[in-house]
């Protein structure tokens, strides 16, 4: 997100909304060969993978620096005049960005077949959760562009990068060897 210089993101107002309906569970079986002291051994490997994308929206309230010359305010949509803005002293505004996260993640594998209860229900919000989120800030010189031409003066601009981690819960049961099988 590009913001006027010295504007600040209010971290307590961050909102992150995502959609898991574009994700799919892929269960596959393959035979792999492993070397052992007794020679090569063929093993059937069953795996569960989640593939697809997660569209998301991210918003946060931004507080402009008091030295920035920002005008405007809350828009009054009830007023049908051209001058629909109400001038207010509080210039806090919410900004939003959107994107897609690509997913190609194996969540489990076993030599035993998976049971239907091992296949995650991706429609449940608790399967994929946000485990961390933060922001980094970088100040750069930005040119104002008007009809493809650079206008003067250049102005400092703050670029915020929002960083987060989504976590996929592994809810399948892991099977152990029976006792005394060695």
Secondary structure, DSSP 8 states (H G I E B T S, - for coil): -EEETT-EEEEEEEEEEEE-TTEEEEEEEEEEEEEETTEEEEEEEEEEEEEEEEEEEEEEEEE--TTS------B-TT--SS--B---S---EEEEEEEEEEEEEEEEEESS---GGGS--TTSTTSEEEEEEEEEEEEEEEEEEETTEEEEEEEEEEEEEEEEEEEE---S------TT--
